[in-house]
């Protein structure tokens, strides 16, 4: 229904004047609250906040933990499926049930390409040993000459170490240092450059760096000594060797029966490692799920039931109060909000 230009001036609805909307006087009539109207009351447009539920209310680190675990799990499950297919094809070739039609070689290349893309596909959550972490994945490595048998003996010597062109770090070695003290001095000196030093399980000196830094360190680490443990003069390049990866598909061969048999054993070992990692990631995901449950807001069903009862009571009374209850309930409802509500079911 269209309102004619000669309509009476608008009247502000009594009540909360600060939030009241202007309503046409012809719609309310002279008696306001007791009037019936056929003219729709258009509420003031509001920008209702989007409905949120579950993780969208959680802190960002919690969401990142879930996302990282899911990415790792997707990569691992895809890898497990590829390894199972490869195992079946290798077994069939050994049993002479499959001809050399290139299928076996194609499956090896497929898995090699997937493994080469491990870091990106897992969102940087899986290292070369398939250890899962939502922090930065790392590479563990050793440096030739930096073993305790070479570092313990000898007099005082200052080592200058360069990590791929970065500023030099100094490590002072002295007689009588324990293995733990030697490791601590390397760790203190190299930590600002992103490299940590520890004693490994075999009691030898091991280094750890972010996986993204490994290539730079591998190609650029150099040491200058005082002529006791390392040569004096200019910096000398030393060889850094990363810990062997859990899976090495580039070494798999299918040229003959013996190579296929060896590859099959490696595939079985790789599959077992991947399945162990899947279990580990699932455990981590379950722990995050428990954190989600603990962080979930308390049940508000009782309060919502009371709100619903109040609305039914108000809407059932004739007059303006009924109209106000209904129009207030409809204010700001859009197609997107309805879809969001239905998705919560």
Buried (B, 14 or more C-beta within 10 A) or exposed (E): EEEEEEEEEBBEBEEEEEEEBEBBBBBBEEEBBEBEBEBEBEBEEEEEEEEEEEBEEBEEEBBEBBBBBBBBBBBBBBBBEBBEBBBEBBBBBEEEEBEEEEBBBEBBEBBBEBBEEBBEBBBBBBBBBBBBBBEBBBBBBBBEBBEBEBBBEBEEBEBBBBBBEBEBBEBEBEEEBEBEEBBBBBBEBBEEBBBBBBBEEEEBBBBBBBBBBBEBBBEBBBBBBBEBBBEEEEBEEBEBEBBEBBBEBEEBEBEEEEEBEBBBEBBEEBBEBBBEBBEBBBEBBEEBEEBBEEEEEEEEEEEEEEEEEEBEEBBEEEEBBEBBBBBEEEBBEEEEBEEBEEEEE
